[in-house]
Amino acid sequence: MLSTLHISNYALIDSIDLTLHHGLNIITGETGGGKSIMLSALSLLLGGRADTRSVRRPEKKSVIEASFAVDGNESLRDYCATADIDWEPAQMILRREIAPSGRTRAFINDTPVTLDVLRAVGLRLVDIHSQHQTQLLSDPAFQLDIIDMLAGNSARLAEYSQLYGEYRAALQKLKSVKAAIASDRENADFMQFQLKRLEDLALQPDEMSTLESERVRLIEQSQGREAFDKALVALSGGEENAGDQIRLAIDALSDIAERLPEDGALVDRLEKLNIELSDIADSIEALASAYSPDAPAELDEVERRIGEISAVISRHNAADAGELIAMQKRMQRKLERLDDADRIIAELEKQARVAKKRAMESAAVISGFRRDAAADFAKILHDTAMPLGMKNLVCDISVESAPLSPAGADAVEFRFAFNKNQIPVPVRESASGGEISRLMLSVKSIIAHRMQLPSIIFDEVDTGVSGDVADRMGRMMKSIASNIQVIAITHLPQVAAKGSHHFKVSKHDTETSTVTKVEILTPEGRVGELALMLSGDASNEAARSAAKALLGY
């Protein structure tokens, strides 16, 4: 339940702190006093849209903070587990800040959270029932939720949701495969042509990386062999090689050896050089034998294969050879699937039929519970709402078959008649605002013990009624408050008198501005407030006596 509420620097509120209680908490005050501002701040705290115009003083941020007793709130605990929020069973603190710049921040237990998370948590903490929300009563989804809540369909709907999801997935797969097969049939000839070219290419996994490595090796082989061959030609293999030239020099000097200094030493040196040169040539030839003379031709073949593969990769806009192989396999599978298309489609159609049958069987079970709950609900709602000034009320809760949907196979419609001899029609066509408010209050009264919410706020849902009807609405709110915490904003003394705690909202002028303040009323203060609501004069003795009677003093 909502335990404390702090609001500061928000609209007319400078700073207020409230401590709320179990049971029925009443909030009253003059029109424009700030009751709606408090509700707006609370809505903001629960994930509503922020408005920088609500920041009271532009130099400070607005802060709205509330603590909630959450022990036993299993829905909230489960959500916190999935949203990775630390769970504190004693209490949960929500805070929303609005900076003057317009930037907002949200916190749960002092940990920053997104607005989506704050909103999801808020939905599990408080149900704000305003006059505007009465429009929900004509919403088919809301009507269906009520019937499911009363039918106890939660677990059955969870099972159905899974089966419906499987059916939709089977249907989507069938649709997708049919479309793919139709497309493949249109492109079959072109795919056959492309596949033939890819098969002729005979590309192997990792072939490109192997070719690249081989190219590097053959380049080294070719370069080495070419260098050794050039050296051998220069030393001994060419027409004018070094060996022949040295031998010519030896022959020329031998003819005049006796006339050379040192008795022919130059010739001896040339002979030794020739021997060394021959030895070097032999060494080079031995080294060259390790380098294949076919390397250049092999390199040309590797380059040709790399170019061939690269051209096909480019033609198919593939990222690499691996994607080309994957493309070939996909074409093969598509063409093979075309040969087996009729069987594949028939099998998928069977799977979709089976999935639909299972979903429909589950939906049929849910429908049965809905029809039983709708019949019971119509009677209970009639008996609950009729005393609230609707003595001719007729309730007709219709549950009719509908196509399968995420919610099942039913269309629910609430129909009402408020006058004699009137045919029940949908609520949006038949009820006034006051009648819808009383109907909605009756609905909340019926489902209060099933709502799994710790708090509900009624914002002037008793507008437009008075007298005995107002008293009955107050009793109804008090009855709801026996199961959950109820906070009721009201202008009716009959409703206000039913509260276990009573807060008054009022405006006060300071030297510089007008501010809203909230105070919890003492028993005597409640008498004065109810007298004011009854007569406009808190000191009127007749009104005070009537107020005491309402309060049971």
C-alpha positions, 0 to 999 in steps of 0.5 A: 500500500501507499505509505508516505507521499512527499511532493516539493516544488510542484505547481502550487505545492511548496512542500507536503508530506503525507502518511497514508493508512490502511482502510479508506483515506478521504481527501477533501477540499475546495475546488482548485485547492490542489487535490488534482495537483496531488493526483497529477504528481502521483501519476507522474511518480507512476510513470506519467508524462512530465511538464516543466510548467509544473516546476514551481520555482525554476531555480529548483527541481521538483521532487515527488517521492513515495514509499510503498509497503510491498510485502506479499505483492507477488506480481511486483516481486516477480516483475522485479526479478525479471527487471533486475530490481533489488527486492526489499519486502519491507518497502519500495521507494519510488522517486521522480525528479524534474529539473528546471531544464525539463530533464527528468530522472526516475529512481526505485530504491535510489537506483536509476530506472527508465520510465518504462520500468517505473511505469511497469512497477506503478501498474503493480502498486496503484490503480488510479480510478478517475472520472476519465477512466470511466471511459474504460468501461466501454473498452472491449479489452477492459471488459474482457479483462474483467470477465477473465479476472472473475473467471480465474482465467490467468493460468488458462490464458497463459497456456492459450497464449503459448498455443496461440503463439505456436499456431501463429508461428506455424502459420507464418512459416507456412506463408513464408515457405509458400512465398519462397517456393513461388519466388524460387519457381519464377527464378528456377531457370536462372538459378539452374544457370547460375548453379551450373556455372558455380558447379563448373567452377568447382570451388573447394572450401579454403581453396582461395586461402590455399591458392594465396599461400601457393602463390606466395611460395611460387613467387619465391620459387620463381624469383629464386630460380630466375636469380640463380639462372641469371648468375649461372649465365653470367658465370658460365652459361652465356656467350660471354660468360665470366669463365670464358673471359678468364680463360681468354685472359689466361691464354693471352698472358701465357704467350708472354709469360716469360716477359711478365714479372714474377715468372708468370704469377699473374697466370697462376692467379687467373688459374686459381680464379677460374677454379674458384669461379667454377666452384662458385658456379657448381654451388649456385647450380646445386642451390638452383636445383632446389627451385623448380624450373616449372615454378613460373608456369605453375604460378601462371596457373595459380594466378589464372585460378585466383582470377577466375574465382575472383571474377565469379565472386565479383559477379555474384556480389559475394564477400568472399569464396566462403559466401560463394560456396554458401550461395551454391548450397542455398541454390541447391537446397532451393532447387531440391525444395522445388522438387519436393515443394508439394510435400513440404507445403502439405506438411506445413499446412498439417502442422498449422492445422494441428496448432490451430486445433490445439489453440481452439481447444484451449480457447473453447475451455476459456470461453466456457469459463467466460460465459459462466463468469459473464452470467454471474457477473451480470447478476452481481453487477445488477444487484451491486449497482441498482441501489446506487440510484439505478432501480431500472438497471438491466445488465446484459454481459454478452460473450460471443464467438469471434476469430482466434486472437491473442485474447482467445476466441470471444468478443465480450460486450457490456450492454445496459438499460437504465430505463423501463422497457429499454433494450440493453445497448452498449454502455457507450450508447446508453449511460450518462457520465454519472451512471458510468461512474457508479457502474465503474465503482460497482465493477471495482467493488466486485473485483477488488479482492481479485485485483492483486493491487495494494492501493486504489484511488477514486478521484471524484467518481461520486460526482453527480450523485447525492443523498442516499445514493452518495451514502451507498457509494461511500459504503461501497468504497468502505467495503472495498477498503476492507480488502485493499487501501482506498484513497478517495477524493470527494466533495460529498459529506456522505462519502467523506464520513465513511473514511478511517482517516481524513485529509483536507487540502487547502490553499493559503496566500503567503507574502509572495505566492499561493501555496497548497497545504494538506493536513490530517483532520482530528475528530473535531476537525472532521466535524467542521469539514463535514459541516462546511461541506453540508452547509458552507459554514463550518460553525453552523450548529445544524450542519455540525449536528448532521456531521456528527450523525454522519460520523457516528459521534 
